[in-house]
Each structure stands twice: as structure tokens, then as C-alpha cells.
């Protein structure tokens, strides 16, 4: 079984991979089905890692959008045809940068006193 730290590293790696292929911008994202699929796969990885973390770990960081990541993973896996790529792009553009920073802080052990 993977530890919470390993799951956190999985999230960090998935976000980095998403950022690598979305840095070319929104127009390329909407034109390239492979990039869309890549992003969905790694968002699914983020949600899976979040759901596999211990409840104790997640409760130490209540400001992290754990449930949003888990819910989106469930949507992608179980209701794929409901995925709206405009929402996916908003997640990439607006939510992932803050999530990336939160993960980096957790990996450095900052905010452990919460």
C-alpha cells in the first residue's frame, strides 16, 4: 500500500504532466484530442491519489479541495460522456496552480500545525 506521502507525490507529478502539455494554451487544448485525453487521465490520477489518502491526512489540510478532485475523478471514470472540456480547461487554468502550491507546501511539511 502506498503512503500518503507517495500519493501526494503522485498528485504533484500528475499536475506537472498536465501543465507540461497545456502550456501551449487553450486553443491547442481544444484542438488536440490527445492532449484532452492526457489531461483527463492525469486529473483522474489526482482524484485517485486523493481518494486513496488516509482520512486523517486529508483532515489535516481542510483547505485542500480533496473532495472536488475525488468527485471529478468519479465523473471521468463513471460518466465520461458528461465531461465538459470547458470545465476541464477551467480546472487546468484556475484550480491546478493553487492545488500545485498546496501540494508543494504539504511535501515541505508546511502547514502541518493545522
Residue frames relative to the residue before (quaternion, step in Angstrom):
aa qw qx qy qz dx dy dz
X 1.0000 0.0000 0.0000 0.0000 0.00 0.00 0.00
X 0.4178 -0.7130 0.5110 0.2367 3.56 -0.94 0.93
X 0.4726 -0.6799 0.4888 0.2748 3.54 -1.08 0.76
X 0.6704 -0.4712 0.3794 0.4297 3.56 -1.31 0.22
X 0.6317 0.5342 -0.3287 0.4557 3.58 1.01 -0.79
X 0.6543 0.5001 -0.3123 0.4735 3.58 0.94 -0.84
X 0.6350 0.5146 -0.3242 0.4763 3.59 1.03 -0.77
X 0.6292 0.5253 -0.3262 0.4709 3.56 1.02 -0.78
X 0.6433 0.5015 -0.3111 0.4877 3.58 1.02 -0.76
X 0.5997 0.5487 -0.3524 0.4638 3.60 1.09 -0.67
X 0.6473 0.5110 -0.3089 0.4739 3.56 0.98 -0.87
X 0.6493 0.5215 -0.3161 0.4544 3.56 0.89 -0.94
X 0.6754 0.4948 -0.2902 0.4635 3.58 0.90 -0.92
X 0.6510 0.5160 -0.3176 0.4573 3.60 0.95 -0.83
X 0.6504 0.5050 -0.3164 0.4710 3.58 0.96 -0.85
X 0.6361 0.5238 -0.3300 0.4605 3.60 0.97 -0.81
X 0.6567 0.5024 -0.3128 0.4675 3.59 0.97 -0.79
X 0.6238 0.5202 -0.3378 0.4755 3.59 1.01 -0.76
X 0.6803 0.4992 -0.2957 0.4479 3.57 0.82 -0.97
X 0.6030 0.5754 -0.3537 0.4245 3.57 1.05 -0.74
X 0.7900 0.3415 -0.1713 0.4796 3.58 0.84 -0.93
X 0.6727 0.4524 -0.3243 0.4874 3.59 1.20 0.00
X 0.4591 0.7014 -0.4446 0.3156 3.59 1.23 -0.06
X 0.5930 0.5706 -0.3672 0.4335 3.60 1.22 -0.31
X 0.6226 -0.6182 0.2996 0.3748 3.56 1.29 0.04
X 0.7379 -0.4608 0.3158 0.3788 3.46 -1.45 0.28
X 0.6529 0.5296 -0.3339 0.4264 3.61 0.84 -0.90
X 0.6653 0.4849 -0.3035 0.4798 3.59 0.92 -0.88
X 0.6124 0.5548 -0.3489 0.4421 3.58 0.98 -0.80
X 0.7276 0.4389 -0.2556 0.4612 3.59 0.82 -0.96
X 0.6717 0.4932 -0.2978 0.4658 3.59 1.18 -0.40
X 0.7621 0.3971 -0.1801 0.4786 3.58 1.08 -0.67
X 0.3336 -0.7778 0.5069 0.1639 3.55 -0.32 1.30
X 0.6218 0.5435 -0.3487 0.4431 3.60 1.05 -0.66
X 0.6478 0.4908 -0.3229 0.4849 3.59 0.99 -0.75
X 0.6219 0.5332 -0.3450 0.4581 3.60 0.97 -0.77
X 0.6733 0.4898 -0.2902 0.4717 3.57 0.92 -0.93
X 0.6121 0.5533 -0.3267 0.4610 3.58 1.05 -0.83
X 0.6774 0.4918 -0.2853 0.4667 3.56 0.87 -1.01
X 0.6586 0.5066 -0.3191 0.4559 3.59 0.87 -0.88
X 0.6340 0.5334 -0.3356 0.4482 3.57 0.95 -0.84
X 0.7237 0.4352 -0.2605 0.4680 3.57 0.84 -0.93
X 0.5902 0.5186 -0.3773 0.4903 3.62 1.13 -0.43
X 0.6072 0.5344 -0.3388 0.4805 3.55 1.10 -0.68
X 0.6319 0.5282 -0.3220 0.4669 3.58 1.01 -0.80
X 0.6251 0.5326 -0.3303 0.4653 3.58 0.99 -0.85
X 0.6977 0.4778 -0.2743 0.4579 3.57 0.83 -0.96
X 0.6412 0.5185 -0.3207 0.4660 3.56 1.03 -0.78
X 0.6520 0.5019 -0.3137 0.4738 3.57 0.95 -0.86
X 0.6460 0.5211 -0.3191 0.4575 3.59 0.96 -0.86
X 0.6960 0.4758 -0.2887 0.4537 3.58 0.89 -0.88
X 0.6792 0.4971 -0.2853 0.4586 3.58 1.17 -0.52
X 0.5245 0.6183 -0.4198 0.4079 3.58 1.26 -0.14
X 0.5798 -0.5842 0.4291 0.3720 3.52 -1.17 0.52
X 0.5783 -0.5812 0.4468 0.3579 3.55 -1.16 0.64
X 0.6040 0.5652 -0.3495 0.4400 3.58 1.06 -0.71
X 0.6639 0.4933 -0.3106 0.4683 3.59 0.90 -0.89
X 0.6731 0.4940 -0.3034 0.4592 3.58 0.83 -0.97
X 0.6647 0.5129 -0.3201 0.4389 3.61 0.96 -0.76
X 0.5845 0.5694 -0.3720 0.4424 3.61 1.20 -0.39
X 0.7621 0.2637 -0.1379 0.5750 3.57 1.25 -0.43
X 0.0421 -0.8654 0.4991 0.0149 3.60 0.55 1.14
X 0.6406 0.5392 -0.3352 0.4319 3.62 1.17 -0.39
X 0.5535 0.5848 -0.3970 0.4405 3.59 1.27 -0.14
X 0.4258 -0.7386 0.4637 0.2413 3.62 -0.83 0.94
X 0.0348 -0.8437 0.5356 -0.0120 3.57 0.74 1.09
X 0.7149 0.4727 -0.2754 0.4354 3.56 0.71 -1.09
X 0.6049 0.5474 -0.3588 0.4535 3.60 1.05 -0.66
X 0.6581 0.5030 -0.3061 0.4693 3.58 0.95 -0.89
X 0.6589 0.5045 -0.2999 0.4705 3.57 0.97 -0.87
X 0.6658 0.5049 -0.3045 0.4572 3.58 0.90 -0.90
X 0.6573 0.4956 -0.3232 0.4668 3.59 0.96 -0.80
X 0.6055 0.5444 -0.3495 0.4635 3.60 1.02 -0.73
X 0.6668 0.5008 -0.3044 0.4602 3.58 0.92 -0.88
X 0.6170 0.5336 -0.3366 0.4704 3.58 1.04 -0.72
X 0.6733 0.4993 -0.3001 0.4553 3.58 0.83 -0.98
X 0.7191 0.4611 -0.2543 0.4534 3.57 0.89 -0.93
X 0.8173 0.3146 -0.1350 0.4634 3.57 0.79 -1.00
X 0.7924 0.1896 -0.0973 0.5716 3.58 1.17 -0.49
X 0.0329 -0.8788 0.4758 0.0131 3.53 1.01 0.96
X 0.6990 0.4951 -0.2846 0.4305 3.58 0.91 -0.87
X 0.6049 0.5281 -0.3611 0.4742 3.59 1.28 0.01
X 0.4556 0.6883 -0.4553 0.3337 3.61 1.26 -0.12
X 0.1596 -0.7622 0.6249 0.0558 3.54 -0.90 1.05
X 0.3528 -0.7832 0.4723 0.1974 3.57 -0.43 1.20
X 0.5364 0.5758 -0.4214 0.4506 3.59 1.20 -0.20
X 0.6513 0.4866 -0.3052 0.4959 3.57 1.05 -0.77
X 0.6088 0.5430 -0.3533 0.4579 3.59 1.00 -0.77
X 0.6664 0.4956 -0.3154 0.4592 3.59 0.89 -0.88
X 0.6308 0.5241 -0.3391 0.4609 3.60 0.99 -0.75
X 0.6128 0.5340 -0.3436 0.4704 3.58 1.04 -0.75
X 0.6662 0.5076 -0.2951 0.4598 3.56 0.89 -0.99
X 0.7448 0.4434 -0.2209 0.4471 3.55 0.81 -1.03
X 0.8100 0.3150 -0.1313 0.4769 3.58 0.86 -0.96
X 0.7734 0.3947 -0.1999 0.4539 3.60 0.89 -0.87
X 0.6720 0.5404 -0.3191 0.3932 3.59 0.87 -0.88
X 0.6245 0.5398 -0.3849 0.4129 3.67 0.86 -0.67
X 0.6737 0.4721 -0.2980 0.4842 3.60 0.93 -0.83
X 0.6315 0.5266 -0.3292 0.4642 3.58 0.99 -0.82
X 0.6216 0.5441 -0.3331 0.4545 3.59 0.99 -0.84
X 0.6676 0.4940 -0.2994 0.4697 3.59 0.93 -0.87
X 0.6369 0.5231 -0.3298 0.4603 3.58 0.98 -0.81
X 0.6505 0.5104 -0.3130 0.4674 3.58 0.96 -0.88
X 0.6432 0.5221 -0.3252 0.4560 3.59 0.92 -0.86
X 0.6508 0.5090 -0.3152 0.4669 3.58 0.97 -0.83
X 0.6532 0.5052 -0.3220 0.4631 3.59 0.95 -0.83
X 0.6588 0.5113 -0.3143 0.4536 3.58 0.96 -0.82
X 0.6753 0.4535 -0.2885 0.5050 3.59 1.15 -0.58
X 0.5156 -0.6697 0.4007 0.3538 3.59 1.28 -0.10
X 0.4391 0.6840 -0.4690 0.3456 3.56 1.23 0.30
X 0.8000 0.2921 -0.2180 0.4766 3.55 -1.09 0.69
X 0.3826 0.7523 -0.4643 0.2685 3.58 1.24 0.26
X 0.6201 0.5746 -0.3429 0.4096 3.57 1.20 -0.32
X 0.4364 0.7125 -0.4569 0.3051 3.60 1.23 0.07
